[in-house]
Amino acid sequence: MNNNPVAAPPPRSPTPFDVIFKMSAYKVLSEVSPLIQFGNFTSNQALLEAVGNADRIHIVDFDIGFGAQWASFMLELPRNRGARSLKTTAFASPSTHHPVELSLMRDNLTQFANEIGLSFELDVINFDSLEQHCYSLPFFRTSEHEAVVVNFPIWCSSNQPSALPSLLRFIKQLSPKIVVSLDRGCDRSDLPFPQHILHALQSYTHLLDSLDAVNATTDDVSKIERFLLQPRIESTVLGRLRATDKMPNWKTIFSSAGFSPVTFSNFTETQAECMLKRNPARGFHVEKQQALLVLFWQRRELMSASAWRC
């Protein structure tokens, strides 16, 4: 394969039916596997420890999904200092998020915040409106009175891997207290194209094998594969078609952008282990690898969590 970027076909826009099937698959994965719980818990705990007793919290999220992570985050906010203000700015692309999905997410989070007496605001910004190459938003501002934190999973740039350095420079301009990131182990733009795709497929195979081990039904596995994993694989392939040259490892790119890894607290590590013990699934365990917390099934890495400061 030559090193010239290929004009990849545009991604298919999701339909309302896709939203329904995707929600069903997400619910199934949450119930049968500790994968989503691990990612949400470790990220939320790092965010909570970073914001401390701040009265106004601003989450900048590049992977809002259905918003389930932030409902859990709201519950963990300490209530002994009165009402809190939580603002979430979500960057979402029309190619991955249908308006119906965003509307449902907004309604659910707003209702939940009202029920627990939390002042809540949600802004959704079209990810595609970020100016390419410089990735800036002249109208996007954060307040000096807010504790800004960022949720930035590695896969949110998988369809445009060459954009990662620019995205990190944009994030750095926000002066966040912390950036939390998740990696599924398959975003390996540091490998040549064929090895990258094979590595990604192998990573998803490990996840599917772990679902077989927890006795997920054939129908459940089919839903997860079709509506969660297949779009991610397509995003990875299209991303490398756009940028076929190898790039440095994503951790190296974070460091080059001026970010330093933050070690997760002992409490976070202990609670992640307790969460797995409460889960009926067997064969899963958490390991600390330098500043990373890594979820394994058997000896196969499923997801790693990291935290960064600039």
WOVENFEN-V428085 format. One record per residue. PSI is psi in whole degrees, -180 to 180 (NA if undefined). OMEGA is omega in whole degrees, -180 to 180 (* if undefined). D_LAST is the distance of its C-alpha to the last C-alpha in Angstrom with 1 decimal. Layout:
PSI_OMEGA_D_LAST, PSI_OMEGA_D_LAST
This chain:
138_179_37.4, 173_-175_36.5, 6_179_33.0, 134_179_33.5, 142_-180_31.7, 141_177_34.2, 96_-177_34.9, 147_178_34.1, 147_179_36.0, 146_180_34.3, 151_178_33.4, 133_179_36.0, 139_-180_35.2, 154_177_35.5, 167_176_38.6, -34_178_39.2, -37_177_40.9, -39_-180_37.8, -45_-179_35.9, -48_-179_38.6, -38_-180_38.6, -42_178_34.8, -42_179_34.7, -43_180_37.5, -40_179_35.8, -43_179_32.6, -43_180_34.7, -47_-179_36.6, -39_179_33.5, -33_-176_32.1, -35_-172_35.5, -18_-176_36.3, 147_177_33.0, 5_-174_30.2, -54_-177_27.7, -40_178_26.6, -43_180_26.8, -49_-179_24.5, -46_-179_21.8, -44_-176_22.1, -50_-177_22.4, -40_179_19.5, -49_-178_17.1, -41_-178_18.8, -40_177_18.8, -39_178_15.1, -45_-179_14.7, -42_180_17.5, -31_-179_16.2, -38_-177_12.9, -20_178_15.0, -126_-178_17.6, 23_-180_20.4, 139_179_19.0, -32_-178_22.0, 119_-177_20.4, 135_179_18.0, 112_178_16.9, 125_173_16.2, 115_-169_15.4, 125_178_17.2, 7_-180_17.9, 64_-172_20.6, -33_-180_22.6, -130_179_25.8, 4_176_28.3, 5_-177_26.0, -34_-180_27.2, -37_-174_23.8, -23_171_23.4, -42_177_26.9, -40_180_26.1, -43_179_22.9, -42_-178_25.2, -29_-176_27.6, -12_-180_25.2, 126_179_24.1, 140_-174_26.0, 4_-173_28.9, -1_178_29.9, 23_178_28.4, -164_-174_30.2, 142_175_29.2, 157_175_25.5, 123_179_24.2, 121_176_22.3, 136_177_21.4, 125_172_20.5, 116_-177_19.9, 127_173_20.9, 119_-177_20.8, 140_-180_24.0, 140_175_26.3, -21_-180_30.0, -15_-180_30.5, -20_-177_29.1, 115_175_29.7, 147_178_33.2, -33_178_33.6, -43_179_35.6, -45_-180_32.7, -38_179_30.4, -44_178_33.2, -43_180_33.9, -44_180_30.3, -47_-179_30.1, -43_-178_33.5, -45_-179_32.8, -40_179_29.5, -45_179_31.1, -42_-179_34.2, -42_179_32.3, -41_178_30.3, -39_-178_33.6, -32_-179_35.3, 8_175_32.9, 35_-178_32.8, 131_175_29.2, 121_-172_28.3, 140_177_26.8, 136_179_25.9, 125_173_25.1, 132_176_24.4, 124_-179_24.8, 135_178_23.8, 115_-180_25.2, -33_-178_22.6, -11_179_25.0, -13_174_24.8, 129_-177_21.4, 124_-178_22.5, 149_179_22.6, -52_180_20.9, -23_179_18.8, 69_178_17.9, 155_176_18.0, 99_-177_19.9, -30_-176_21.3, -4_-177_22.6, 120_-178_19.5, 150_171_18.1, 156_-178_16.3, 145_178_17.7, -15_179_16.3, -3_-179_18.4, 147_168_16.7, 106_-175_14.2, 130_175_12.4, 156_-173_11.5, 135_172_11.7, 113_-173_14.2, 80_175_14.0, 145_-177_16.7, -35_-175_17.1, -11_-179_20.6, -11_175_19.9, 15_-175_19.7, -27_180_22.6, -4_177_25.1, 66_-173_23.1, -30_-179_21.1, -13_-179_20.8, -10_-174_18.8, -47_179_15.7, -42_-180_13.9, -39_178_14.8, -41_180_13.8, -35_175_10.2, -39_177_10.3, -45_180_12.0, -40_-179_9.6, -34_179_6.7, -20_180_9.7, -9_-178_10.1, 55_-178_7.4, 151_174_7.6, -30_179_8.0, 152_172_7.8, 123_177_8.7, 143_-176_12.0, 145_176_13.9, 146_179_17.5, 129_180_19.3, 1_179_23.1, 4_-176_23.5, -8_-179_25.3, 83_-174_22.7, 69_178_23.4, -7_177_23.2, -8_178_23.1, 155_172_26.8, 157_-174_29.8, -53_-176_30.9, -44_-180_33.7, -36_179_31.8, -48_-178_28.9, -42_178_31.3, -40_179_33.3, -42_179_30.2, -46_179_29.3, -38_179_32.9, -40_179_33.0, -43_179_29.9, -31_175_31.6, -40_177_34.9, -42_179_33.4, -44_179_32.4, -38_177_35.9, -39_180_37.4, -31_177_35.6, -37_176_37.1, -36_-177_40.5, -25_179_40.1, 14_175_39.5, 35_173_42.7, 143_-179_41.3, 160_178_44.1, -39_179_44.7, -42_179_44.3, -46_180_40.9, -39_179_39.6, -42_178_41.0, -48_-178_39.1, -43_-179_35.8, -43_-174_36.4, -42_-169_37.7, -10_176_35.4, -50_-174_32.0, -43_-178_32.0, -45_178_34.1, -34_180_31.8, -39_177_28.8, -44_179_30.8, -40_179_32.0, -41_179_28.5, -46_-179_27.6, -47_-179_30.8, -37_179_30.5, -43_-180_27.0, -24_173_28.2, -32_179_31.3, -31_-177_29.2, 89_-173_27.1, -19_-180_29.2, 148_175_27.5, 150_176_25.4, 164_174_21.6, 159_174_19.2, 147_-174_18.4, -33_179_15.6, -36_176_13.6, -39_179_14.0, -41_176_12.9, -47_-178_9.6, -41_-180_9.2, -28_179_10.8, 0_177_8.6, 16_179_5.7, 144_178_4.4, 139_-179_6.2, 144_178_9.0, 129_179_10.1, 133_177_13.8, 147_-180_15.9, 159_176_18.2, -34_180_21.8, -44_-180_23.0, -45_-180_21.1, -45_-179_22.7, -43_-179_26.0, -33_176_26.2, -40_178_25.4, -40_178_28.3, -37_179_30.5, -41_179_29.9, -35_180_31.2, -32_178_34.2, -18_-180_35.1, 132_-178_35.0, -17_-179_38.5, 141_-179_37.1, 156_177_37.6, -5_179_35.9, 143_174_32.3, 161_-179_30.0, 137_176_26.4, 146_174_25.0, 122_179_22.0, 98_-172_20.8, -118_-178_18.2, 1_-178_15.2, 149_164_17.0, 126_-172_19.7, 130_176_22.4, 125_179_25.4, 150_162_28.5, 122_-168_32.0, -123_176_34.4, 21_-176_32.4, 125_-179_30.9, 128_177_27.2, -39_-177_26.9, 144_173_23.2, 147_178_20.0, 140_178_17.2, 159_178_13.7, 145_-173_10.6, 148_172_6.9, 154_178_3.8, NA_*_0.0
